Amino acid sequence: MKEKKVYFFGDSIAFGQGVSICDTWVVKTAQFLKTLDNGIIVNNLSINGNTTRMALERMAYDIQGKDIYMLIIEFGMNDCNYWVTDCGVPRVSEISFKSNLIEIIERAFIFNTNKIVLLTNHVSGREDILCNSKITYQENNKHYNEIIREVVEESVSENVFLIDIEKYFIDYINIEKNPQLRKQKRDNLLLEDGIHLSRLGHDKYYEFFVDKLKEII
C-alpha cells in the first residue's frame, strides 16, 4: 500500500507556540488521520515567525521532491505584521503575499503534490494600531485573509481548497449577543499575546478544521 504524505506548512499557529505539543490542533489532526488510514504519514514543517517569503526559500528542501499527497498551508499572521524597523510597511506586502502563495502552490503541484489546502487565520485580540501605520493588527489580519480567499477563488486547479478558519471563529464568537461576552469568548481562545491559540483555541481550531478536512481528503 502506497503511503500518503500529509504535510503542514506554516508558522507558529501550526507549530503550536505556547502550548504543549500534544495539545496542538496539528497533532490532534495527525492522530485523527491515522484512524482513517494507517498509511498516512503526517509531517509538520511549520516554523515560528515564518512569512510566505521565508517559506518559499525553504521549499526546495521541505516540499520539493517529497511526493506529497496533501499540503496544508497556513501563513499570514506574520506577513501582515508591521515591525518598527520596517518604517511603516508590512513584513510582506499585499502584492507579494498573494504572489508568494501562488508560487508556493505552483511549485507544490510541479513536484507532484496531489491536493493543496489553504487556511484563513483566526481572529486575533490585537486591536492596537500597527507601528507607523493607520491600521490595527486585527484589521490587517482580516485583509490578508481576504487575499487568501482570492488566491483559492482564482486558482485554475480544482485541487486547491479553502478551509475558512476565520469565518468559523467569528461565527463561534458572535453567538454571544453581549459585546463583553463576545470579547471574553474571543480572549479565551487566545494566549495573553492576543495572537497565539490557547488550549481551548487549539481544540476549537481542530474541531472545525477536521470537520472540513473530511470532505477534502
N, C-alpha and C positions, 0 to 999 in steps of 0.2 A: 504493500500500500504506500503510495507516494505521500510524503509529509506535506502539510500545508503550513507555510510560514505566515504568521500574522505579526507585523511589526508596528510598534507605536513610535512615532517620530514627532517629538515636540519639545516643550520647555518644562519649567518647574511644575506646571499644572499637571502634566502627565507623569513627571518624575515623582511628584508627591512631596514637595518640600514642606517640612514642618510637622509631618505625621509619620508614624511607624509604617514600614514597608507593607506590612500585612493589612493595613487599613486603607490603602490607596485604591482608587477606582480601577486602575490598570491591573493590579494584582487580582482584585476580585473578578475582573473580566477574564483574565487568564485562567483562573480556576473554573469559571463558568464554561469557557470554550473547551476545556479538557473534558468536561462532562458531555459535550456534544460530539466530540471527535477526538479520540486519544492520539490521533496522528497530527494534531495541530501543535505547532511549536510557536510559542509567543516570546518575542524579544522586545524589550523596552529601550529604545535608543534616544530617550529624551534627556536633555541636559539643562540644568538650571541656568537661567539668564539668556538662553539662546533666542536669536531672532531668525527670521527666514533667510537673511543674508548669511548668517553663520551656518545655518542648516545646509544651504547649497554647497558651502565649502567642504562639508563632511559627507556629502552624498556618495562620492567616489568610493569611500571605504565602507560606509554604513549601509548603503542601499544598493548601489550598482553591482550587478553580478550575483545577487543573492537569490534570484528567482522567488520573489515574494508573492504569496497568494493575495494578501490584503495589507495595504499600507494605510495606517490611520494617522492623519496629520493634524496636529494641534499647535498652532502658533498664533501670535498676535498681541498678547498682553505685554510682551517686551517691545515688540515692533512699534506699538502705539505710544510708548512712554517717551517723555522728554527728560533728558539729563541736563544738569547745569552747564556742563562742558559743551553741550551741543548748540548753545546760543539761540534757542527758540525754534529748533526743528526737531521732529521726532527721531527716534533711533533709526527707524526705517520709514521713508516717505510713503505716502499712499500709493503712488505710482509704482515704486519699487516693490512694495509689499505685494501688490497684485501680480506684478511681473515675476517675482520670486516664487509665489505659489504656483503660477502657471508653469514655470520652468521645473519646479520640483515634480509636478505631475507629469510633464512631458518626459523628463529623464527617467522617472519610475517606469512609465509604460515602455520606453525604449529598451529597458533592461528587464522586460517580461513580467512586471507586476500585473496581476490579474484584475484586482479591484482597488480603488482608492476612495477613502472616506475622509472628508474634511469636517472639522468641528468648528462651530462658532464658540466663543468663550463666554463663560458665565458672567453674571452681573457682579461687579466689584462694589466695595463700600467706599472707594476713594472718590470723594466729591471735591477735593482740593483742586485749585487751578494749577495746571502744569507749569513748570518753570519757563519763564519768558514767553508765555502764551496767553490766550484768552479762553482756553477750553479746559474743562476738568478731565481728569483721567478717565472717569466713567463715560463721559460723553465721547471721548476719543475711542475708547474700547468699543462702544456701541457702533461708532462709524466704521471701524476696521472689521467688525462683524458683518456689516453690510457688504464690504469688499469681498469677504469670504463667500457670502451668498452669490455675489455676482460671478465669481470665478466658477462656481459649480453650475450656475444657470447658463453661462456662456460656453461651457465645455462641450466639445463635439462628441465626446465619448459617453456612451450610456453606462459605462462602468465607473463613473465618478459620482459619488453620493454625498449628500449633506446630512449631518445629524445636528439639529439646531438646539444646542445646549442652552444658548441664551434664552430662547423662547420658553423652554421648559422651566428654567429658573424664574423667569418673570411670571409665568402662569402660577407657579408654586407659591411665590411670594405674594402675589396680588389676590390670592384667595381671601386674605385678611382685608377687611374694609377700612379698618382704622390705620392711618398713616404710621403711627407709632408702633403698632403691632407688625406692620409690614417691614419697617426698618429693623425691628428686633428679629423677625424671622430671617431677613437677609443676613444680618450680622451673625446669627447662629450658624450660618453655612460657611463662615469665613474665620480665618485666624485674625489676630489683632492688627495685622498689617492691612487688612481690608482687601487683600488680593488672593492670597492662597487659601485653599479649601481646608476647613476643619474636618474632623472625622465625620460629622454629620453631613458636611458638604460633599465629601467623597462618597458617602452612602447614597445621597440623592443623585449625584452625578452618575454613579454606577447604575442605579435603578432605571433612569431614563435612557442612558446610553445602551445598555444591554437590550432593553425593550426594542429599540430601533435597530440595533445591530442584528437581531434575529431575522429581521425582514431582508437584510442585505446578504448575510453570509450563507 
